[in-house]
Amino acid sequence: QVQLVEFGGGSVQTGGSLRLSCVASGIISGINVMGWYRQAPGKERELVARISSGGRIVYANSVKGRFTISRDNARNTANLQMNSLKPEDTAVYYCNAQRMGYDYWGQGTQVTVSS
C-alpha cells in the first residue's frame, strides 16, 4: 500500500502562485509515476501534470508554461509549483502515484483562485 498526503493549496487572487507538495509513504519502492490531477465542480477529474521516476514530464495544455512539476525520489515527494493562476484553475487537486499497475490517491486539497 502507498499512502499519499498533500500539503499546500488555499485561496489566491488571479495571477498569484501556490505550491502543492505530496509525500508518499508505505511501500514506496517501485513507484513509477507521480502526478497531480484536479477536479472542478461538475467536471471530471483531469490530469494536470505527471512525472516518471526517470524524469519524463507530461503537462496538460491548459497549464503549460505556468505550472512546474518536480520530484525528489530520495524524499518520496512530488511538488507542483503553480504560477499565474487563473479562476479556471479552481479545483480540488489530487496527488496520484502509480505502482505495479495500481493507482493511489491522496485525499485532495482545495485550490481557489478569485478574480
C-alpha positions as CSV (number, residue, x, y, z in Angstrom):
1,Q,0.0,0.0,0.0
2,V,1.0,3.5,-0.7
3,Q,-0.2,6.5,1.3
4,L,-0.2,10.0,-0.1
5,V,-0.5,13.2,1.9
6,E,-0.8,16.5,0.2
7,F,0.2,19.9,1.5
8,G,-0.4,23.4,0.3
9,G,-3.4,24.7,-1.5
10,G,-5.5,27.6,-0.4
11,S,-7.0,30.7,-1.9
12,V,-5.3,33.3,-4.1
13,Q,-6.2,36.0,-6.5
14,T,-5.8,35.8,-10.2
15,G,-2.1,35.9,-11.1
16,G,-1.0,34.6,-7.8
17,S,1.1,31.5,-7.0
18,L,0.7,28.4,-4.9
19,R,2.9,25.4,-4.3
20,L,1.5,21.9,-3.7
21,S,3.5,19.1,-2.2
22,C,2.8,15.4,-1.9
23,V,4.6,13.0,0.3
24,A,4.4,9.2,-0.3
25,S,4.8,6.6,2.5
26,G,4.3,2.9,2.9
27,I,5.5,0.6,0.2
28,I,7.2,3.2,-1.9
29,S,9.7,1.2,-3.8
30,G,8.6,0.7,-7.4
31,I,6.6,3.9,-7.6
32,N,6.9,4.7,-11.3
33,V,4.8,7.8,-12.0
34,M,3.7,10.6,-9.6
35,G,1.4,13.3,-10.6
36,W,-1.3,15.8,-9.9
37,Y,-4.9,15.7,-11.1
38,R,-7.7,18.1,-10.4
39,Q,-11.5,18.0,-10.3
40,A,-13.7,21.1,-10.6
41,P,-17.3,21.1,-9.5
42,G,-19.4,19.3,-12.1
43,K,-16.4,18.2,-14.1
44,E,-14.4,15.0,-14.5
45,R,-11.1,14.6,-12.9
46,E,-8.3,15.6,-15.3
47,L,-4.6,15.3,-15.5
48,V,-2.6,18.4,-14.5
49,A,1.0,17.1,-14.7
50,R,2.8,13.9,-14.1
51,I,6.5,12.9,-13.8
52,S,8.0,9.4,-14.1
53,S,10.8,8.1,-12.0
54,G,13.1,8.7,-14.9
55,G,12.1,12.4,-15.1
56,R,9.8,12.3,-18.1
57,I,7.1,15.0,-17.7
58,V,3.7,15.5,-19.2
59,Y,1.6,18.7,-18.7
60,A,-2.0,19.4,-19.6
61,N,-2.1,22.0,-22.3
62,S,-4.0,24.4,-20.1
63,V,-1.1,24.6,-17.6
64,K,1.9,24.5,-19.8
65,G,4.2,27.5,-19.1
66,R,2.5,28.2,-15.8
67,F,2.9,25.1,-13.7
68,T,6.1,23.1,-12.9
69,I,6.1,19.6,-11.5
70,S,9.2,18.3,-9.8
71,R,10.0,15.1,-7.9
72,D,12.5,14.2,-5.2
73,N,12.9,10.5,-5.2
74,A,15.1,10.5,-2.1
75,R,12.4,12.2,-0.1
76,N,9.5,10.5,-1.9
77,T,7.9,13.8,-2.7
78,A,6.3,15.4,-5.8
79,N,5.7,19.1,-5.9
80,L,3.6,21.3,-8.2
81,Q,4.5,25.0,-8.4
82,M,1.6,26.9,-9.8
83,N,2.2,30.4,-11.2
84,S,-0.1,32.9,-13.0
85,L,-3.1,31.2,-11.6
86,K,-6.5,31.7,-13.2
87,P,-10.0,31.3,-11.9
88,E,-10.4,28.3,-14.1
89,D,-7.6,26.6,-12.1
90,T,-10.0,26.4,-9.2
91,A,-10.5,22.8,-8.2
92,V,-9.6,20.1,-5.8
93,Y,-6.1,18.9,-6.6
94,Y,-5.2,15.2,-6.0
95,C,-1.8,13.6,-5.8
96,N,-1.5,10.3,-7.7
97,A,1.1,7.6,-7.6
98,Q,1.3,4.6,-9.9
99,R,3.0,1.4,-8.6
100,M,2.9,-2.1,-10.0
101,G,-0.2,-1.3,-12.1
102,Y,-2.2,0.3,-9.3
103,D,-3.2,3.9,-8.8
104,Y,-3.1,5.5,-5.4
105,W,-4.6,8.8,-4.5
106,G,-4.3,11.5,-1.8
107,Q,-7.2,13.0,0.0
108,G,-7.2,16.1,-2.2
109,T,-6.5,19.8,-1.4
110,Q,-8.6,22.7,-2.5
111,V,-7.2,25.5,-4.7
112,T,-9.4,28.5,-5.2
113,V,-8.5,31.4,-7.5
114,S,-10.6,34.5,-7.3
115,S,-10.9,37.1,-10.0
